[in-house]
Amino acid sequence: MILKFFEPMAGDCTINFTLLNLKRAFTKLGISIENSLLAQVLAKYDSNFDNELTYSDITDMFKPKNAAL
């Protein structure tokens, strides 16, 4: 099921996740989420503040905050 999240959207050739394609991905999984929550995710994890999540931004979400782990 999670693989559906990363399948390209029809007509979407972007590599990174924008607010719009994050919304589409969650909708595709049957998850209703408000744009304000997605904007919070972008604000928290967008490392270069371009309003897009890169592969690195996404993998950083899952890295332990404590380097000793």
ABEGO torsion letter per residue (X at the ends): XAAAAABBBBGBABABBBAAAAAAAAAAAGBBBBAAAAAAAAAAABAAGAGBBBAAAAAAAABBABAAX
